[in-house]
Amino acid sequence: MSISALYLAAGQSRRMGMRKQSLELATNKPLASLALQALLSSSVSQVVVVVHPEDPLSWLPKRQQPSDSHSFAGGNSIVNIAPCMEAAKGMAHSIKYGIGVLLEEDPSVEAVCIALADQPFISAEMIEELIHYWRSHPELDFVATRSGEISDGIPVLMPPAVIARSMFAALMSLEGDAGARKLFRSPLFNGEGLAVKDRTILIDIDTISDMEKARDHYSKWICQ
């Protein structure tokens, strides 16, 4: 079963006050490069990286700087850089644009793994666990990450997540700043949430304070 990935890296970073994709957690470790590397180390066949059209892409490793065609080989995957002209209108527009690019590149794709550029501590092993679970339970519409938190009595499900083709139409109907997690509560879809052993893996970075905490965590993380 063909599984591709959608990497959402087009955020405006409004709460940060500056473009955060290129901010470094450590020397030569730009924020947005880390989760991308996790995807490239997994078994996904292609990765569509949705970016803001004004992003200089300086966070990509030099050996992976795109050519004029905005595509390159990364690990076992083909990477397509997809500048979204409507990225400023919200995450839904990045998702819809990315799904369109993904289907144009591979019309037969059966599922997509959605990951966020501001979650630098996700790993290839984590991605593979989600993929393996979905392959073993193809009747599921999605397999998401369960954070361990509870909201309104319901476990919080979030990316990274593997989303089957049965949900592509719903993804394409999202509006504004809504993301895939909005659909995880829908009674229309059957899914599962896989718990993480360490919730710090799911740290996402929205503010300067978050960035400082993440840098501290990264320095400890690489020593493990």
C-alpha positions as CSV (number, residue, x, y, z in Angstrom):
1,M,0.0,0.0,0.0
2,S,1.4,3.3,-1.1
3,I,1.9,5.8,1.7
4,S,3.2,9.3,1.1
5,A,3.8,12.2,3.5
6,L,2.6,15.8,3.8
7,Y,5.0,18.0,5.7
8,L,3.4,21.3,6.8
9,A,6.0,24.0,7.0
10,A,4.1,27.1,5.8
11,G,3.2,28.6,9.1
12,Q,3.3,32.4,9.5
13,S,4.9,32.1,13.0
14,R,2.7,35.0,14.2
15,R,3.1,34.1,17.9
16,M,6.9,33.8,17.4
17,G,7.1,37.3,15.8
18,M,9.6,36.0,13.2
19,R,9.9,33.1,10.7
20,K,10.7,30.1,12.9
21,Q,11.5,27.4,10.3
22,S,15.2,28.5,10.2
23,L,15.7,29.1,13.9
24,E,18.3,26.7,15.2
25,L,17.9,24.3,18.1
26,A,21.7,23.8,18.0
27,T,24.4,24.7,15.5
28,N,23.3,23.7,12.0
29,K,20.1,22.2,13.3
30,P,17.3,24.4,12.0
31,L,13.9,23.7,13.6
32,A,12.0,22.7,10.4
33,S,14.8,20.3,9.2
34,L,14.4,17.8,12.1
35,A,10.9,16.3,11.6
36,L,11.6,16.3,7.8
37,Q,14.6,14.2,8.4
38,A,12.4,11.8,10.4
39,L,10.1,11.4,7.4
40,L,13.0,10.9,5.0
41,S,14.3,8.1,7.3
42,S,11.0,6.4,7.2
43,S,9.4,4.2,4.5
44,V,7.1,6.8,2.9
45,S,7.5,6.9,-0.9
46,Q,7.3,10.7,-1.3
47,V,7.2,13.8,0.8
48,V,5.3,16.9,-0.2
49,V,6.7,19.9,1.8
50,V,4.2,22.7,1.8
51,V,6.0,26.1,2.4
52,H,5.1,29.8,2.3
53,P,6.0,31.2,-1.1
54,E,8.4,33.7,0.5
55,D,10.3,31.1,2.5
56,P,14.0,31.2,1.4
57,L,14.2,27.5,2.4
58,S,17.5,28.1,4.2
59,W,16.5,25.4,6.8
60,L,16.9,22.6,4.2
61,P,20.3,20.8,4.4
62,K,22.6,22.1,1.7
63,R,22.7,18.7,0.1
64,Q,19.0,18.8,-0.2
65,Q,18.5,22.4,-1.6
66,P,15.9,22.1,-4.3
67,S,16.7,22.7,-8.0
68,D,14.5,24.9,-10.1
69,S,12.1,22.0,-10.4
70,H,11.6,22.1,-6.6
71,S,12.1,18.4,-6.2
72,F,15.0,16.3,-5.0
73,A,15.8,12.8,-3.7
74,G,16.0,12.5,0.1
75,G,16.7,9.1,1.6
76,N,14.3,6.6,0.0
77,S,11.8,9.3,-0.8
78,I,11.2,11.8,-3.5
79,V,10.7,15.3,-2.0
80,N,8.6,17.9,-3.6
81,I,8.7,21.5,-2.3
82,A,5.2,23.0,-2.8
83,P,4.9,26.8,-2.2
84,C,1.3,27.5,-1.3
85,M,0.1,30.9,-2.4
86,E,-2.8,30.8,0.1
87,A,-0.7,29.6,3.1
88,A,-1.4,32.9,5.0
89,K,-5.1,32.0,5.1
90,G,-4.6,29.1,7.5
91,M,-3.5,25.5,7.8
92,A,-6.5,24.2,5.9
93,H,-5.2,25.8,2.7
94,S,-1.8,24.3,3.1
95,I,-3.3,20.8,3.6
96,K,-5.6,21.1,0.6
97,Y,-2.8,22.4,-1.6
98,G,-0.5,19.6,-0.4
99,I,-3.0,16.9,-1.0
100,G,-3.6,18.2,-4.5
101,V,0.2,18.1,-5.2
102,L,0.5,14.7,-3.7
103,L,-2.4,13.2,-5.8
104,E,-0.9,14.8,-9.0
105,E,2.4,13.1,-8.3
106,D,0.9,9.8,-7.3
107,P,-2.8,9.3,-8.1
108,S,-2.7,5.8,-6.6
109,V,-1.6,6.9,-3.1
110,E,-3.6,5.1,-0.4
111,A,-2.7,7.1,2.7
112,V,-0.7,10.1,3.7
113,C,1.3,10.7,6.9
114,I,0.8,14.3,8.0
115,A,3.6,15.8,10.1
116,L,4.3,19.3,11.4
117,A,7.5,21.3,11.0
118,D,7.2,22.7,14.5
119,Q,7.4,19.3,16.2
120,P,11.2,18.7,16.0
121,F,11.4,15.7,18.3
122,I,9.3,13.2,16.3
123,S,11.3,10.2,15.0
124,A,11.4,7.9,12.1
125,E,10.5,5.0,14.5
126,M,7.4,6.9,15.6
127,I,6.4,7.4,11.9
128,E,7.0,3.7,11.2
129,E,4.9,2.6,14.2
130,L,1.9,4.6,12.8
131,I,2.4,3.2,9.3
132,H,2.8,-0.4,10.5
133,Y,-0.4,-0.1,12.6
134,W,-2.4,1.3,9.7
135,R,-1.1,-1.4,7.3
136,S,-2.1,-4.0,9.9
137,H,-5.6,-2.4,10.2
138,P,-6.4,-1.1,6.7
139,E,-10.1,-0.8,7.7
140,L,-9.1,2.3,9.8
141,D,-9.6,5.8,8.3
142,F,-6.7,7.1,10.4
143,V,-4.0,6.3,13.0
144,A,-3.1,9.4,15.0
145,T,-0.8,10.1,17.9
146,R,-2.4,10.2,21.4
147,S,-0.8,12.8,23.5
148,G,-2.0,11.4,26.9
149,E,-4.1,14.6,27.5
150,I,-7.9,14.5,27.8
151,S,-10.2,17.2,26.4
152,D,-13.9,17.0,27.2
153,G,-13.4,13.4,28.4
154,I,-11.9,12.4,25.0
155,P,-8.2,11.6,24.5
156,V,-6.4,14.3,22.5
157,L,-5.4,12.9,19.0
158,M,-2.9,14.8,16.9
159,P,-0.2,14.6,14.2
160,P,1.9,12.9,13.2
161,A,-0.9,10.8,11.8
162,V,-1.5,8.4,9.0
163,I,-4.7,9.3,7.1
164,A,-6.3,6.9,4.6
165,R,-7.6,7.9,1.2
166,S,-11.1,7.6,2.6
167,M,-10.6,10.9,4.4
168,F,-9.0,12.9,1.5
169,A,-12.3,14.5,0.5
170,A,-12.8,15.6,4.1
171,L,-9.3,17.1,4.2
172,M,-10.0,19.0,1.1
173,S,-13.2,20.4,2.7
174,L,-11.3,22.0,5.7
175,E,-11.5,25.8,6.0
176,G,-9.4,28.5,7.6
177,D,-6.9,27.4,10.3
178,A,-8.5,24.0,10.8
179,G,-6.2,21.0,10.7
180,A,-6.5,17.3,10.4
181,R,-7.2,16.9,14.2
182,K,-10.6,18.5,13.7
183,L,-11.6,15.4,11.8
184,F,-10.3,12.9,14.4
185,R,-13.4,13.6,16.5
186,S,-15.8,13.2,13.7
187,P,-18.2,10.2,14.0
188,L,-17.9,9.7,10.3
189,F,-14.4,8.2,10.6
190,N,-13.0,5.2,12.4
191,G,-9.5,5.7,13.8
192,E,-7.1,4.8,16.5
193,G,-4.7,6.8,18.7
194,L,-1.2,5.4,19.6
195,A,0.1,6.7,22.9
196,V,3.6,8.1,23.2
197,K,5.8,6.9,26.0
198,D,7.4,10.3,26.5
199,R,5.1,13.4,25.9
200,T,8.1,15.6,25.4
201,I,8.4,14.0,21.9
202,L,5.3,16.1,21.0
203,I,6.7,19.5,22.0
204,D,5.6,22.0,19.4
205,I,7.2,25.4,19.1
206,D,5.0,28.5,18.8
207,T,6.8,31.2,20.9
208,I,10.2,32.4,21.9
209,S,9.7,30.7,25.3
210,D,8.9,27.4,23.6
211,M,12.1,27.7,21.5
212,E,14.3,28.2,24.5
213,K,12.7,25.2,26.2
214,A,13.2,23.1,23.1
215,R,16.8,24.1,22.8
216,D,17.4,22.9,26.4
217,H,15.5,19.7,25.7
218,Y,17.4,19.1,22.4
219,S,20.8,19.4,24.2
220,K,19.6,16.7,26.6
221,W,17.9,14.6,23.9
222,I,21.0,14.2,21.7
223,C,22.9,12.9,24.7
224,Q,20.5,10.1,25.4
